[in-house]
Amino acid sequence: MNDDQLKYKIGITLIRGIGNNLAKNLIAYIGSAEDVFREKQSYLAKIPGIGDILSKEIVAQNVLARAEQEIEFILKNKIQTFYYNDRDYPFRLKECADSPIMIFGKGNCDLNNGKFVGIVGTRKATETGKENCKKFISDLVNIQPNSVIVSGLAYGVDICAHKAALDVGLATIAVVGHGLDRIYPAAHRPTAVKMMPKGALLTEYLSQTNPDAPNFVQRNRIIAGLCDALIVVESATRGGALITAEIANDYNRDVFAFPGRVNDEWSVGCNALIKTNKASLIESADDLCRFMNWEKSDSIGCSAVQTTLFLDLSDEEQTIVTTLRKNSEGIQMNELALLLSMPSSKISSLLLEMEFKGVVKCLPGSVYRIVK
């Protein structure tokens, strides 16, 4: 990414009073983050939600010096940047209206490849909860070895999930509530370092951002948005795990919870999610994969479909088939639209027609793959 362009993309996130939604609306009106800072105040003030005060803040460009400082940190520490309009921005997160304008990452994980499973729970995890978490992940790797475990690096269930993923060789991502110039809690630094070769640390926060409590509530939406499925292992009646589950439901993600005894403090939250139909009950990785229609990886043939040879497919449909054949696990509809440079509405129409023809199958999360 061009450093000068990056300056404006970071800068727009620093303007007080402009959140992610308003920033996206502003960029849509103007055309780009750079053009926002080059636009006249009189025009900016007329944009819905901006007005005189915010337009003056933008024109003053006081935030750009801080953005340039952040770029120095990014270059020095080899931080990856993901802008919401970039191709490599997580396509799952792109579906979420309040997704961050910018994400910063450290590590080696493709944020658009694999089955992303969020695992969250109480910081005071019981031994039973930890065992359920470990067993779930050790079984999942045998069914879906391309799974990516997403959590928050916190005490309890989070760190248990990260460690269990590392133990079985799964990629794991930690979404943190501070800048990438630090690790919080510091006790989890060794685990964070071990995650780097196949996983990543992600944040929407700039360096020098402290791990303040409100940040962790905000980062929960990124955990929820990144995932195909969210698992709540243990939770009391209140807590970050339940907040994440609520957000995941709002994002139309599949939410699951491990049940517990009715008198166990750290099972009350999970039982409530199940009881109110906000989560499906699971006891194993097999349950998750059955709910999600995730077949064992070794049972999916590469280009096993022959039915398309006997169907009258249009050139566009054949292009979709060719693309899907290259990924036996399937491709999410929005990602497919990006790959083929087609409007989502067009891709949706074509996929529906192909589903009627029995050529493709729609999986949870609007993921499509060739019918076996």
C-alpha positions as CSV (number, residue, x, y, z in Angstrom):
1,M,0.0,0.0,0.0
2,N,1.3,3.4,-0.9
3,D,2.6,5.2,2.2
4,D,0.9,8.5,1.2
5,Q,-2.5,6.8,0.7
6,L,-2.1,4.9,3.9
7,K,-1.6,8.2,5.8
8,Y,-5.0,9.3,4.8
9,K,-6.6,6.0,5.4
10,I,-5.3,5.9,9.0
11,G,-6.0,9.6,9.4
12,I,-9.7,9.3,8.8
13,T,-9.9,6.8,11.7
14,L,-8.4,9.5,14.0
15,I,-10.9,12.2,13.5
16,R,-12.9,12.6,16.7
17,G,-16.6,12.2,16.1
18,I,-16.3,10.1,13.0
19,G,-16.8,6.4,13.6
20,N,-16.5,3.5,11.2
21,N,-20.0,3.9,9.7
22,L,-19.8,7.6,9.2
23,A,-16.3,7.3,7.8
24,K,-17.5,4.8,5.2
25,N,-20.4,7.0,4.3
26,L,-18.0,10.0,3.9
27,I,-15.6,8.1,1.7
28,A,-18.5,6.9,-0.4
29,Y,-19.6,10.5,-1.0
30,I,-16.1,11.8,-1.8
31,G,-14.5,8.8,-3.5
32,S,-11.4,8.1,-1.3
33,A,-9.8,8.8,2.0
34,E,-7.3,11.0,0.4
35,D,-9.9,13.1,-1.4
36,V,-11.8,13.5,1.9
37,F,-8.8,15.5,3.2
38,R,-8.5,17.5,0.0
39,E,-12.1,18.5,-0.2
40,K,-13.4,22.0,0.6
41,Q,-15.0,22.5,4.0
42,S,-18.1,24.0,2.5
43,Y,-18.8,20.7,0.6
44,L,-17.9,18.5,3.5
45,A,-20.3,20.3,5.8
46,K,-23.2,19.4,3.5
47,I,-22.6,15.7,3.7
48,P,-25.1,14.0,6.1
49,G,-23.7,13.5,9.5
50,I,-20.7,15.8,9.0
51,G,-21.7,19.4,9.5
52,D,-19.6,22.4,10.4
53,I,-17.6,21.1,13.4
54,L,-16.5,17.8,11.8
55,S,-15.7,19.5,8.5
56,K,-13.4,21.9,10.2
57,E,-11.6,19.0,11.9
58,I,-11.1,17.3,8.6
59,V,-9.8,20.4,6.8
60,A,-7.4,21.2,9.7
61,Q,-5.7,17.9,9.0
62,N,-4.3,17.8,12.5
63,V,-4.5,14.0,12.6
64,L,-2.2,13.4,9.7
65,A,1.0,13.9,11.7
66,R,-0.1,11.1,14.0
67,A,-0.9,9.0,11.0
68,E,2.6,9.5,9.7
69,Q,4.0,8.5,13.0
70,E,2.0,5.3,12.9
71,I,3.3,4.5,9.4
72,E,6.9,4.6,10.9
73,F,5.8,2.1,13.5
74,I,4.2,-0.1,10.8
75,L,7.3,-0.1,8.6
76,K,9.7,-0.7,11.4
77,N,7.7,-3.6,12.8
78,K,6.5,-5.1,9.6
79,I,2.8,-4.7,10.4
80,Q,0.3,-5.6,7.8
81,T,-2.5,-3.2,7.1
82,F,-6.0,-4.0,5.8
83,Y,-8.2,-1.3,4.5
84,Y,-11.9,-2.1,4.2
85,N,-12.0,-1.6,0.4
86,D,-8.9,-3.7,-0.2
87,R,-9.1,-7.2,-1.7
88,D,-7.2,-8.8,1.1
89,Y,-9.5,-7.3,3.8
90,P,-11.4,-10.2,5.5
91,F,-14.4,-10.8,3.3
92,R,-16.5,-12.1,6.3
93,L,-15.8,-8.9,8.2
94,K,-16.6,-6.8,5.2
95,E,-20.2,-8.1,5.4
96,C,-20.5,-6.4,8.8
97,A,-21.8,-2.8,8.7
98,D,-19.7,-1.6,11.6
99,S,-16.5,-3.3,10.6
100,P,-13.3,-1.3,11.1
101,I,-12.0,1.0,8.4
102,M,-8.5,-0.3,9.1
103,I,-7.1,-3.5,10.7
104,F,-3.5,-4.0,11.7
105,G,-2.0,-7.4,11.8
106,K,1.2,-9.2,12.8
107,G,1.8,-12.7,11.6
108,N,1.4,-15.0,8.7
109,C,-2.3,-16.0,8.3
110,D,-4.5,-15.7,5.3
111,L,-7.6,-14.0,6.6
112,N,-9.7,-15.3,3.7
113,N,-8.8,-18.9,3.6
114,G,-10.1,-21.8,5.8
115,K,-12.9,-22.4,8.2
116,F,-12.8,-19.7,10.8
117,V,-14.1,-20.8,14.2
118,G,-14.3,-18.4,17.1
119,I,-14.0,-19.8,20.6
120,V,-14.8,-17.6,23.6
121,G,-15.7,-18.0,27.2
122,T,-15.1,-16.9,30.8
123,R,-11.7,-15.8,32.1
124,K,-12.3,-18.1,35.0
125,A,-12.6,-21.3,33.0
126,T,-13.1,-24.5,35.0
127,E,-11.1,-27.7,34.3
128,T,-14.2,-29.2,32.6
129,G,-14.4,-26.1,30.3
130,K,-10.7,-26.3,29.5
131,E,-11.0,-30.1,28.7
132,N,-14.1,-29.5,26.5
133,C,-12.2,-26.8,24.6
134,K,-9.0,-28.9,24.1
135,K,-11.0,-32.0,23.1
136,F,-13.1,-29.9,20.6
137,I,-10.0,-28.5,18.9
138,S,-8.1,-31.8,18.8
139,D,-11.1,-33.4,17.1
140,L,-11.7,-30.5,14.8
141,V,-8.3,-30.8,13.3
142,N,-9.0,-34.3,12.1
143,I,-12.3,-33.2,10.4
144,Q,-11.3,-29.8,9.1
145,P,-7.5,-29.4,9.2
146,N,-7.8,-26.0,7.5
147,S,-9.7,-24.6,10.4
148,V,-8.5,-21.3,12.0
149,I,-9.2,-20.7,15.7
150,V,-10.1,-17.1,16.6
151,S,-10.2,-15.8,20.1
152,G,-9.0,-12.9,22.2
153,L,-5.8,-13.9,24.0
154,A,-7.5,-13.3,27.4
155,Y,-7.2,-15.5,30.5
156,G,-9.4,-18.6,30.7
157,V,-11.1,-20.0,27.6
158,D,-9.3,-17.7,25.2
159,I,-5.7,-18.7,26.0
160,C,-6.8,-22.3,26.3
161,A,-8.2,-22.2,22.8
162,H,-5.0,-20.6,21.4
163,K,-2.7,-23.1,23.1
164,A,-4.9,-26.1,22.1
165,A,-4.7,-24.9,18.4
166,L,-1.0,-24.6,18.6
167,D,-0.7,-28.1,20.1
168,V,-2.5,-29.7,17.2
169,G,-0.9,-27.5,14.5
170,L,-4.0,-25.3,13.7
171,A,-3.6,-21.7,12.7
172,T,-4.9,-19.4,15.4
173,I,-5.7,-15.6,15.5
174,A,-5.9,-13.4,18.5
175,V,-8.0,-10.2,18.2
176,V,-6.7,-7.7,20.8
177,G,-8.0,-4.5,22.4
178,H,-4.8,-2.5,22.1
179,G,-2.0,-1.5,19.8
180,L,0.5,-4.0,18.4
181,D,3.4,-2.4,20.4
182,R,2.4,-4.5,23.4
183,I,0.9,-7.8,24.4
184,Y,-1.8,-7.9,27.1
185,P,-1.8,-9.8,29.3
186,A,2.0,-9.9,29.3
187,A,1.9,-13.5,30.6
188,H,0.6,-14.6,27.2
189,R,3.4,-13.1,25.2
190,P,5.1,-16.6,24.7
191,T,1.9,-18.0,23.3
192,A,1.4,-14.9,21.0
193,V,5.0,-15.4,19.7
194,K,4.3,-19.1,18.9
195,M,1.2,-18.1,17.0
196,M,3.1,-15.9,14.5
197,P,4.3,-18.5,12.0
198,K,0.8,-19.7,11.1
199,G,-1.4,-17.3,12.9
200,A,-1.7,-13.6,13.7
201,L,-2.4,-10.8,16.1
202,L,-5.1,-8.4,14.8
203,T,-6.4,-5.1,16.1
204,E,-8.1,-2.0,14.9
205,Y,-6.1,0.1,17.4
206,L,-3.0,2.1,16.7
207,S,0.2,1.7,18.6
208,Q,0.3,3.4,22.0
209,T,-3.3,2.4,22.6
210,N,-3.7,1.1,26.1
211,P,-5.7,-2.1,26.8
212,D,-8.7,-0.2,28.3
213,A,-11.9,-2.1,29.2
214,P,-14.1,-0.5,26.5
215,N,-11.7,-1.6,23.8
216,F,-12.3,-5.3,24.6
217,V,-16.0,-4.8,24.1
218,Q,-15.3,-3.2,20.8
219,R,-12.9,-6.0,19.7
220,N,-15.6,-8.6,20.3
221,R,-17.4,-7.6,17.2
222,I,-14.3,-8.4,15.2
223,I,-14.1,-11.8,16.7
224,A,-17.7,-12.4,15.8
225,G,-17.4,-10.9,12.3
226,L,-14.3,-12.9,11.4
227,C,-15.9,-16.3,12.0
228,D,-18.1,-18.7,10.2
229,A,-19.1,-20.1,13.6
230,L,-18.8,-19.0,17.2
231,I,-18.5,-21.4,20.1
232,V,-19.2,-20.3,23.7
233,V,-17.4,-22.8,26.0
234,E,-18.3,-21.4,29.4
235,S,-20.0,-18.2,30.6
236,A,-21.6,-16.7,33.7
237,T,-24.8,-14.7,33.4
238,R,-22.8,-11.7,32.1
239,G,-19.5,-11.2,30.3
240,G,-17.7,-10.6,27.1
241,A,-18.5,-14.1,25.7
242,L,-22.2,-13.4,25.8
243,I,-21.7,-10.0,24.2
244,T,-19.7,-11.7,21.4
245,A,-22.5,-14.2,21.0
246,E,-25.1,-11.5,20.7
247,I,-23.1,-9.7,18.1
248,A,-22.5,-12.9,16.2
249,N,-26.3,-13.5,16.1
250,D,-26.8,-9.9,14.8
251,Y,-24.2,-10.7,12.0
252,N,-26.2,-13.9,11.1
253,R,-23.3,-16.1,12.2
254,D,-23.9,-19.6,13.5
255,V,-23.6,-19.6,17.3
256,F,-23.0,-22.7,19.4
257,A,-22.6,-23.4,23.2
258,F,-21.5,-26.2,25.4
259,P,-24.2,-27.0,27.9
260,G,-23.6,-27.4,31.7
261,R,-25.3,-28.4,34.9
262,V,-28.0,-26.0,35.9
263,N,-26.3,-25.1,39.2
264,D,-22.9,-24.4,37.8
265,E,-22.0,-20.7,37.8
266,W,-20.0,-20.9,34.6
267,S,-22.6,-22.8,32.7
268,V,-25.5,-20.4,33.3
269,G,-24.7,-18.2,30.3
270,C,-24.3,-21.1,27.9
271,N,-27.5,-22.7,29.1
272,A,-29.4,-19.4,28.7
273,L,-28.1,-19.0,25.1
274,I,-29.4,-22.5,24.3
275,K,-32.7,-22.0,26.1
276,T,-33.5,-18.8,24.3
277,N,-32.5,-20.3,20.9
278,K,-29.5,-17.9,20.6
279,A,-27.1,-20.8,20.3
280,S,-27.3,-24.4,19.2
281,L,-26.2,-27.1,21.7
282,I,-23.0,-28.9,20.8
283,E,-20.9,-31.4,22.7
284,S,-18.2,-32.1,20.1
285,A,-16.5,-31.0,16.9
286,D,-18.6,-33.6,15.1
287,D,-21.7,-31.7,16.2
288,L,-20.3,-28.4,14.8
289,C,-19.4,-29.9,11.5
290,R,-22.8,-31.6,11.1
291,F,-24.6,-28.4,11.8
292,M,-22.4,-26.5,9.4
293,N,-22.4,-29.2,6.7
294,W,-18.7,-29.3,6.8
295,E,-17.6,-32.7,5.4
296,K,-14.3,-34.3,6.3
297,S,-11.7,-32.8,4.1
298,D,-10.4,-36.1,2.8
299,S,-13.9,-37.0,1.6
300,I,-14.2,-34.1,-0.8
301,G,-13.0,-34.9,-4.2
302,C,-11.1,-32.3,-6.3
303,S,-13.2,-31.7,-9.4
304,A,-15.3,-34.7,-8.7
305,V,-18.3,-33.2,-10.5
306,Q,-19.1,-34.5,-13.9
307,T,-22.8,-33.4,-14.1
308,T,-21.7,-30.1,-15.5
309,L,-20.6,-31.8,-18.6
310,F,-24.2,-32.7,-19.4
311,L,-25.7,-29.3,-18.6
312,D,-26.2,-26.3,-20.7
313,L,-24.2,-23.7,-18.8
314,S,-23.7,-20.1,-19.9
315,D,-20.1,-18.8,-20.2
316,E,-20.5,-17.0,-16.9
317,E,-21.8,-20.1,-15.1
318,Q,-18.9,-22.1,-16.5
319,T,-16.5,-19.5,-15.2
320,I,-18.0,-19.9,-11.7
321,V,-17.7,-23.7,-12.0
322,T,-14.1,-23.4,-13.0
323,T,-13.3,-21.1,-10.1
324,L,-15.2,-23.3,-7.5
325,R,-13.4,-26.4,-8.7
326,K,-10.1,-24.8,-7.6
327,N,-11.4,-24.7,-4.0
328,S,-13.1,-27.9,-2.9
329,E,-14.0,-26.4,0.4
330,G,-16.2,-23.8,-1.3
331,I,-16.0,-20.0,-1.7
332,Q,-18.1,-17.4,0.1
333,M,-20.4,-15.5,-2.3
334,N,-18.9,-12.1,-1.8
335,E,-15.4,-13.5,-2.2
336,L,-16.4,-15.1,-5.4
337,A,-17.8,-11.8,-6.7
338,L,-14.4,-10.2,-5.9
339,L,-12.5,-13.0,-7.6
340,L,-14.6,-12.8,-10.8
341,S,-15.1,-9.0,-10.7
342,M,-18.8,-9.3,-10.9
343,P,-21.5,-7.5,-8.9
344,S,-22.8,-9.5,-5.9
345,S,-26.3,-9.2,-7.2
346,K,-25.2,-10.9,-10.5
347,I,-23.3,-13.6,-8.7
348,S,-26.2,-14.3,-6.4
349,S,-28.6,-14.7,-9.4
350,L,-26.2,-17.0,-11.2
351,L,-25.6,-19.2,-8.1
352,L,-29.3,-19.5,-7.5
353,E,-29.9,-20.7,-11.0
354,M,-26.9,-23.2,-10.8
355,E,-28.3,-24.4,-7.5
356,F,-31.6,-25.2,-9.2
357,K,-29.6,-27.1,-11.8
358,G,-27.9,-29.2,-9.1
359,V,-24.5,-27.9,-10.0
360,V,-23.6,-26.0,-6.8
361,K,-24.6,-26.3,-3.2
362,C,-25.1,-23.5,-0.7
363,L,-23.5,-24.0,2.7
364,P,-24.0,-21.9,5.9
365,G,-22.5,-18.4,5.6
366,S,-23.4,-18.1,1.8
367,V,-20.5,-20.4,1.0
368,Y,-20.9,-22.3,-2.3
369,R,-19.1,-25.4,-3.6
370,I,-19.5,-27.8,-6.4
371,V,-22.0,-30.7,-5.8
372,K,-20.2,-34.0,-5.6
